[in-house]
Amino acid sequence: MKAGSWSMATVVAVAITFSTIMNAGADEPKSARYYRQQAALAYKAKDYALAAENFSKALKLIPDHPTLLYNLGAISALQGKKADAITYLSRLTRMGLALHPEKDKDFDSIKESAEFKDILKRFESNKAPVINSSTAFTIHEKGLITEGLAYDPVDGTFFISSIHKRKILSVSKSGDVKTFATEADGLWSVLGMKVDPKRRLLWVTTSAFTQMENYTKEEDGSAAVFKFDLRTRKLLKKYPLSNAKKHALGDLTIQSNGDVYTTDSLSAAIYVIRAMPDEIELFLEHPGFASPQGLAFSTDEHHLFMADYSTGLYDIDVSTKKVARLGPIAGQTLLGIDGLYFYKGSLIGVQNGVSPQRVVRIALSKDLSRAEQLRVIEASNPVFLEPTLGVLVNGEFYFIANSQWPLIGEDGKIADETKLLDPVVLKIMLDR
């Protein structure tokens, strides 16, 4: 769930949707999702005391959740508890976020107070740009709705994926842009991609999204991993998941032995394709997972880090499947991270689920078991129009700066074609 100008009405709708999609089980009363659902229903019934109680229980489980802090601020304002409302909003300002509670009627009772006006000034100051990037290249084709980026170190080729046009483009070292694969290869919306340079393979996740061209209801919930040969530029194999339940494979990563791991944000699981038997299979489900996104191995591959959009960062032991949540950093939030990349004992995250959207570097403890510091390395860049995924190349982080997801509706139509831009890839030198 993306942070921004939230309202409690939105929270109610999202909570009920989660309840429908996730089909809560017997252990659900212990989860933050359960408490959020109960709080949203209580809010709808105007039982603000019960809503506050349940939101507080959820916050104890996910103490860095911006939406929960915002919701508790709104509930406090509705209850006439101005000091509590200001305290919750202050915590959001210290996270570096920039929200607009002045647009939310739930805060009407405190909007004229000096404390609330000071909060707004602090939110406004958090919008200040942090820019350390430069333009790597631009794709001169509008309407792609870009998502994934991959790099082949053998010949210096980049690959960029399209959600809307169901294709993959290649960009050569000289800047020559060619079509690598299309809908004719069976692609749905194309998301995460990774190059296996040793085996000369391009691995791709593809999922049937309503935002893609030629979408049909029969494809709803379909998802697969595709394997392409970089030598011949041909499709070698498809690894589809059954659409008996809905899937949305988003990102993936490759282990040095060639095994491929991919996240499913709808079934809240991780899947794996091993060299033998060369089929896709369930690797891991966990009650803490809600919306798995980016994956990244540590250098020694003892740790598989995963970003869950709604619950934070996880450290997974691949051999034992033991899952540990990286505790939150005081005064910061680790939620809303899409792309995730391991670099020299730290994690690089594209945090497009907060406002302002940003790229962050998260320092880990020496044993990689804790997140110790979050530093914003890019934020509020005027080029940003929902940054998404990226790739590490020789100490630089390349990433899609303007995917333009907000410009396309769930019906697959561009709301205003005059607002479409050429996709831009930015790069940040990480060791400056």
ABEGO torsion letter per residue (X at the ends): XBBEBBBAAAAAAAAAAAAAAAGBBAAAAABAAAAAAAAAAAAAAGBAAAAAAAAAAAAAABAABAAAAAAAAAAAAAAGBAAAAAAAAAAAAAAGBBBBAAABAAAAAAAABAAAAAAAAAAAAAABBBBABBBABBBBBBGAGBABBBBBAAAGBBBBBBAAAGBBBBBBAAGBBBBABBAAAGBBBBBBBBBBAAAGBBBBBBBBBAABBGBBAAABGBBBBBBBBAAAGBBABBBBBBAABBBBBABBBBBAAGBBBBBBAAAGBBBBBBAOAGBBBBABBBAABABBBBBBBBAAGABBBBBBAAAEBBBBBAAAGBBBBBBBBBGBBABGBBBBBBBGGBBBBBBAABOBBBBBBBBBBAAGABBABBBBABBGBAABBGBBBBBBBGGBBBBBABAGAAABBAAGBBABAAABBBBBBBBBBAAX
